[in-house]
Amino acid sequence: MDIHNLKLNALFTRNSKKYQTKPVRAARYCRGMENSFLVYFANRITKEIKAVIHEGVKFFPTEKEAWDYINADNKQCIIQNGNLVEIAVEYDPPKPVLCRKDKDAINKDGIHFCFGEYAFISDESCDYEFFILEPDCWIIQDADGKIRVWYPDSDETFFGEGRNIVYEVIRDEKYLRVAV
């Protein structure tokens, strides 16, 4: 994974602290740390399209651009029997994400969808690696620069042993045991 393509902004740097169970910088996600917004969409069920669900996602640099796209009520296209067919879709509200465009689908560490034959032509799911940012998640930058997102309800520990115990660097390499 090319760690330098997944950009963290100044808000992360200002809000993050150093922790020492494993050397990392980490910050609880807050609005403004995202670098993009994801919009998920699926076809509306109609007489013509009943059983098959077509899906797709698009990425936008700002939430406003994502909402503008949704509010334009754009139809999406599929190839059906060799023909280009427009289909009405339902859009989910935009979700903040950390993402990067990635041509190498094998080396993705974040979330990556590939809807396959049931993807809309405009679907960008196979082109991006991303992490959906939720209010209680943490953005973690490891000492080697690798970036990941930790969700408290996941089975993965924040880092090191002990699900809720970490050590925060307070000054001069002194550590304070903190609960996350």
N, C-alpha and C positions, 0 to 999 in steps of 0.2 A: 504494500500500500504506500503510495506517495503521500506521506504525512504532511507535506508542505502545501498540498492543494486544499486541505480542509482548514479553513481559516477561522481563527477565534478573534473576536474584536476586542477593543479596548475595555469594554464593559466587563468582559470576563477577566481580563488582567487586573482591573481595579478591584473586583469582588472576590477574586480567588485568593486562597491561602495555601501555604506549603504544608504538606502533611508528611509524616515520616514512617508510617507502618511500611510503606513502600514509597520512595521519593516521588511525589506527584504535586501538581497544583490542581486544586479542585474548587468549584463554586457551585452552590445550588443555583439552578437555572432561574433567571429572571428575565422579564420581557426586555428585548433588545440584544440578547446574546445570540439569537438565531442569525443565520446568514441567508435564509430563504424561507419560503412558505410552500407547502405541498397542498395540492387540491386533488382529492380522490373523486372519481366519477364512475358511475355504472349506468347501463341502459335502463330506460323505463320499460316496464313490461307492457307490451302491446299485442294486438292480434297477430302481427307478423313475427314478433320475437317474444315467445312465451317462456321457453325452457332454458335458453342459453343466456347466461349473464356475461356481457362484455364489460371489461373493466379498463381503467387507465388512471394514471396520475400525471400531473404536470407540476413543474416547479416555477416559482415566481420570486424575483428579488425582493419584492415588498408585499405586505398584506393588502395594500390598496390595489396593486395590480392583480392580485389573486381574486379579490372581490369584484373588480371590474370585469374580469373574465367570467366569473360565475354569473354576475348580473346581466351580462350580454346574452345569457342563455344559449351559448353556442351549441350547435349539434355536433356530434362526433361521427366519424366515418369508419366503416369496416369494409372489408372485401367479402362479398357474399355471392357465390356462384360466378366468380370472376368479375363481378361488377362492383363499383364503388357505391356504397349505400350510406345515406345520412340517417342517423338515429338520434332521437331525443334522449337526453341523459339527466340523471339526478346528480347534483353536486353536493359533496360534504363541505362544511365550512373549512377554511384554510387552517392548516396546522403549522406551527413554527417548527423548523427543522435546522439541523446542521447537515449540510450536504456538500457533495462534490461530484462533478461529472467523472465517470470512470469507464474507460473503454475495456478494461480487463475484469470481466464479471467473476472470474475465479478468485481473485484476491480481495474481495470486499469484506470488510470487517463489520460494517454497519448493516442496517436493514437493506435488503434489495429484493424487489418483487420482479417477477417475470410472468406476465399473464399469458404468455404463449399465444396459441391460435385464437384465443378469445380477447386479445388486447385490441383496443382501438388503434387506428393508424397514428394518432397523435400521442399515444402513450409514451412516456419518458421513463418508465420504471426500470428498464434494463440499462439505462444510461447513467444512473445515479446510485451512489452509495449514500445513505442518509440515516440520521437518528431523529426520531420524533421527540420533541422537547415538551415535557409535561411539567406542571408547576412544582412537583416534588422531586424531580430528577436532578442529578448532579452531572456536571460536565467535568471530566477528568483528563488532564494532560499528563501522561507519564513522563518520567525523566528522559526517555528516549524520544519524546515529542509526539508519540502516538496518542491520538485522541479517542476517547470513548465516552459513552453516556451510561450512567448507572441509575437504575430505577429501583427505589426502595422495596417494592413488592416482588422483585425478581428473586430467583434462587441464588444469583451471584452475590458474593460479598462485595462491599464497597472496595476494599483492597485489604490484603492480608487476612489474618484470622480474626474471628469475632465479627459478627454481622454489623454491630452498631458501635464498635470501638475503634477509634483512630487516634493518631497522635499529631497534633498541630504544632508546627514550628512557631514559637512566639518571638524569639530574638536570640541572637548569638548561639544558634544551634541548641537551644533549650526547648524541650518538648512538653506540651501539656496534653494530658489524656482527655479527649473530648468524646461525647456521644453525638452521633449524627442523627 
